[in-house]
Amino acid sequence: MITLRGLTKSFGDKPVLDGIDLSVAQGESLCVIGQSGTGKSVLLRCILGLAAPDAGQVLWQGAPLDRRRFMAQFGMLFQGAALFDSLTVWQNVAFRLRQRMDDRRARAIALDKLARVGLGPEVADLMPAELSGGMAKRVGLARAIADDPAVIFFDEPTTGLDPIRARAIDALIRGIVTETGATAITITHDMDSCRIIGDRVALLAQGRIAHDGPVRDMDRAPALAAFLGRVPLHGGPDAAS
């Protein structure tokens, strides 16, 4: 579905991505992990076309990515939900839909998607400022799936949530990805999220993919030892090489 070949990106004399090769199959859920500042968000921005790579290719279904066609088929859950504070909840969810259909139909779809993430119709006319952090994440998730996208991106979907709400969001994401058959790419540092959301996990370190394998095998992967709490994150005599 999405293939990255030799993707590089630098800012000034600082390389961030140094020849990334990575692919995601249709219907697969990939989690990309890494320490802060390793380029996870830059990688996502390059895929979305928000940042231009210095070299390499982003392929969509085996061909050079057609931005217009791709942008019509993806959904995005932003790290802070990123709701429009001047729009009501249903208007946020239906933001893309309202560009091509009347409000009555768009609102009906928005209410259906809100129900899918566990929010009732009484929430539809609230403003984002009236929502808790967990509710805002759910609204952001409803917006991400409102147009039934083929690919969904999740940027740190559990950041700022307590463990109970975080696991609830993870379960929602996993259920939605499974039900819709969408391809998913999640940027996260939460290994519990990886276990629930992901089919595969890729570790980004020093600008390269240091590990890429099934989630079910990650407890046995030496390269993931730091993220699993078995060695110090910053190395030392006991750190895995």
C-alpha positions as CSV (number, residue, x, y, z in Angstrom):
1,M,0.0,0.0,0.0
2,I,2.8,2.4,1.0
3,T,6.5,1.9,0.3
4,L,9.4,4.1,1.2
5,R,12.6,3.7,-0.7
6,G,15.9,5.3,0.4
7,L,14.1,8.2,2.1
8,T,16.5,10.9,3.4
9,K,15.9,14.2,5.1
10,S,18.3,16.7,6.7
11,F,17.8,20.0,8.4
12,G,20.9,22.1,7.7
13,D,23.9,19.8,8.4
14,K,21.8,17.5,10.7
15,P,20.6,14.3,9.1
16,V,17.2,13.1,10.4
17,L,16.3,10.4,8.0
18,D,19.2,8.5,6.5
19,G,18.0,6.1,3.8
20,I,14.6,4.7,5.1
21,D,13.3,1.6,3.5
22,L,9.9,0.6,4.8
23,S,6.6,-0.8,3.4
24,V,3.1,-1.3,4.7
25,A,0.8,-3.9,3.2
26,Q,-2.9,-3.3,2.6
27,G,-4.9,-3.8,5.8
28,E,-1.7,-3.9,7.9
29,S,-1.2,-1.9,11.1
30,L,2.4,-0.7,11.5
31,C,3.7,1.1,14.7
32,V,6.8,3.2,14.3
33,I,8.6,3.8,17.6
34,G,11.7,5.7,18.6
35,Q,13.1,8.0,21.2
36,S,12.1,11.7,21.0
37,G,13.9,13.6,18.3
38,T,14.7,10.5,16.1
39,G,12.6,11.7,13.2
40,K,9.3,9.8,13.7
41,S,7.2,12.9,13.0
42,V,9.5,14.0,10.1
43,L,8.9,10.5,8.6
44,L,5.2,11.0,8.8
45,R,5.4,14.5,7.3
46,C,7.4,13.2,4.4
47,I,4.7,10.5,3.7
48,L,1.9,13.1,3.9
49,G,3.8,15.6,1.7
50,L,4.1,18.2,4.4
51,A,7.9,18.0,4.1
52,A,9.8,17.2,1.0
53,P,12.5,14.5,1.3
54,D,16.0,15.3,0.1
55,A,16.1,12.0,-1.7
56,G,14.2,8.7,-2.1
57,Q,10.7,7.9,-3.0
58,V,7.2,7.5,-1.4
59,L,5.2,4.9,-3.4
60,W,1.5,4.5,-3.2
61,Q,0.2,1.1,-4.4
62,G,3.5,0.5,-6.2
63,A,3.6,3.8,-8.2
64,P,4.9,7.3,-7.4
65,L,2.5,8.9,-5.0
66,D,-0.2,11.0,-6.6
67,R,-0.8,13.6,-3.8
68,R,-4.3,14.6,-4.9
69,R,-5.5,11.0,-5.1
70,F,-3.7,10.0,-1.9
71,M,-5.0,13.0,0.1
72,A,-8.6,12.0,-0.7
73,Q,-8.1,8.5,0.8
74,F,-6.4,9.1,4.1
75,G,-7.5,10.0,7.6
76,M,-5.4,11.4,10.4
77,L,-5.6,11.5,14.2
78,F,-3.3,14.2,15.4
79,Q,-1.3,14.1,18.6
80,G,-3.4,16.8,20.4
81,A,-6.6,15.9,18.5
82,A,-6.2,19.3,16.7
83,L,-10.0,20.1,16.7
84,F,-11.1,23.4,15.2
85,D,-12.1,25.4,18.3
86,S,-14.7,27.5,16.4
87,L,-16.6,24.5,15.1
88,T,-18.9,22.2,17.0
89,V,-18.1,18.5,17.5
90,W,-20.2,17.3,14.6
91,Q,-18.8,20.0,12.3
92,N,-15.3,18.9,13.2
93,V,-16.1,15.3,12.5
94,A,-17.8,16.2,9.2
95,F,-15.2,18.8,8.1
96,R,-14.2,17.1,4.9
97,L,-17.7,15.8,4.2
98,R,-19.2,19.2,4.2
99,Q,-17.1,20.2,1.2
100,R,-19.2,17.9,-1.0
101,M,-22.6,17.2,0.7
102,D,-25.3,19.1,2.5
103,D,-25.1,19.6,6.3
104,R,-28.0,17.3,7.0
105,R,-26.3,14.3,5.4
106,A,-22.9,15.2,6.8
107,R,-24.3,15.5,10.3
108,A,-25.9,12.1,10.0
109,I,-22.6,10.5,9.1
110,A,-20.9,12.4,11.9
111,L,-23.3,11.1,14.5
112,D,-22.7,7.6,13.2
113,K,-19.0,7.9,13.5
114,L,-19.3,9.5,17.0
115,A,-21.4,6.5,18.0
116,R,-18.6,4.2,16.7
117,V,-16.1,5.8,19.1
118,G,-18.5,5.7,22.0
119,L,-19.9,9.2,22.0
120,G,-23.7,9.9,21.9
121,P,-25.7,12.5,20.0
122,E,-25.7,14.8,23.0
123,V,-22.0,15.5,22.3
124,A,-22.6,16.6,18.7
125,D,-23.3,20.3,19.4
126,L,-20.7,20.8,22.1
127,M,-17.6,23.0,21.4
128,P,-14.1,21.4,21.7
129,A,-13.4,23.5,24.9
130,E,-16.3,21.6,26.6
131,L,-14.6,18.2,26.1
132,S,-12.3,16.3,28.3
133,G,-9.0,15.1,26.9
134,G,-10.3,11.6,26.3
135,M,-13.4,12.9,24.6
136,A,-11.4,15.1,22.3
137,K,-9.3,12.1,21.3
138,R,-12.5,10.2,20.4
139,V,-13.8,13.1,18.4
140,G,-10.5,13.3,16.6
141,L,-10.7,9.6,15.9
142,A,-14.3,10.0,14.6
143,R,-13.0,12.7,12.2
144,A,-10.2,10.5,11.0
145,I,-12.6,7.8,10.0
146,A,-15.5,10.0,8.8
147,D,-14.7,9.5,5.1
148,D,-13.9,5.8,5.3
149,P,-10.3,6.3,4.4
150,A,-8.1,3.6,2.9
151,V,-5.1,4.7,5.1
152,I,-5.2,6.1,8.6
153,F,-2.3,7.8,10.4
154,F,-2.2,8.1,14.2
155,D,0.3,10.5,15.7
156,E,0.9,9.6,19.4
157,P,-2.7,8.7,19.9
158,T,-2.5,8.2,23.7
159,T,-0.3,11.1,24.6
160,G,-1.7,13.0,27.6
161,L,-4.2,10.3,28.6
162,D,-4.2,8.3,31.8
163,P,-3.5,4.5,31.3
164,I,-7.2,3.5,31.4
165,R,-8.3,6.0,28.8
166,A,-5.2,5.3,26.7
167,R,-6.0,1.6,26.5
168,A,-9.6,2.4,25.6
169,I,-8.3,4.5,22.7
170,D,-6.0,1.7,21.7
171,A,-8.9,-0.8,21.7
172,L,-11.0,1.6,19.6
173,I,-8.2,2.0,17.0
174,R,-7.6,-1.7,16.8
175,G,-11.3,-2.4,16.4
176,I,-11.7,0.2,13.7
177,V,-8.7,-0.9,11.7
178,T,-9.8,-4.5,11.9
179,E,-13.4,-3.7,10.9
180,T,-12.6,-1.4,8.0
181,G,-9.6,-3.1,6.6
182,A,-7.8,0.2,6.5
183,T,-4.0,0.4,6.4
184,A,-2.7,2.1,9.6
185,I,0.6,3.8,10.5
186,T,0.9,4.8,14.2
187,I,3.7,7.0,15.6
188,T,4.1,6.1,19.3
189,H,6.5,5.6,22.1
190,D,3.9,3.6,24.1
191,M,4.8,-0.1,23.9
192,D,1.4,-1.1,25.4
193,S,-0.2,0.7,22.4
194,C,2.0,-1.3,20.1
195,R,0.9,-4.5,21.5
196,I,-2.8,-3.6,21.0
197,I,-2.7,-1.6,17.8
198,G,0.1,-3.1,15.8
199,D,0.7,-6.1,13.6
200,R,4.3,-4.9,13.0
201,V,6.6,-2.6,14.9
202,A,9.5,-0.7,13.3
203,L,12.2,1.1,15.4
204,L,13.6,4.3,14.1
205,A,17.1,5.1,15.4
206,Q,19.9,7.3,14.1
207,G,17.9,8.0,10.9
208,R,17.5,4.3,10.0
209,I,15.2,1.4,10.6
210,A,17.0,-0.5,13.4
211,H,14.3,-3.2,13.8
212,D,11.2,-4.2,11.7
213,G,9.2,-7.3,12.7
214,P,5.9,-8.7,14.0
215,V,4.6,-7.3,17.3
216,R,4.2,-10.8,18.6
217,D,8.0,-11.3,18.4
218,M,9.0,-7.9,19.9
219,D,9.7,-9.3,23.4
220,R,12.6,-11.3,21.9
221,A,14.1,-8.5,19.8
222,P,17.4,-7.2,21.2
223,A,17.0,-3.9,19.4
224,L,13.8,-3.2,21.3
225,A,15.2,-4.1,24.7
226,A,15.4,-0.4,25.8
227,F,11.8,0.3,24.9
228,L,10.7,-2.8,26.8
229,G,12.5,-1.6,29.9
230,R,15.2,-4.2,30.0
231,V,18.2,-1.9,29.4
232,P,18.8,1.9,29.9
233,L,17.6,4.0,26.9
234,H,20.9,5.8,26.6
235,G,23.1,2.7,26.5
236,G,25.8,1.9,29.0
237,P,27.6,-1.4,29.8
238,D,24.4,-3.4,29.9
239,A,22.8,-1.9,26.9
240,A,22.0,-4.1,23.9
241,S,24.0,-3.3,20.8
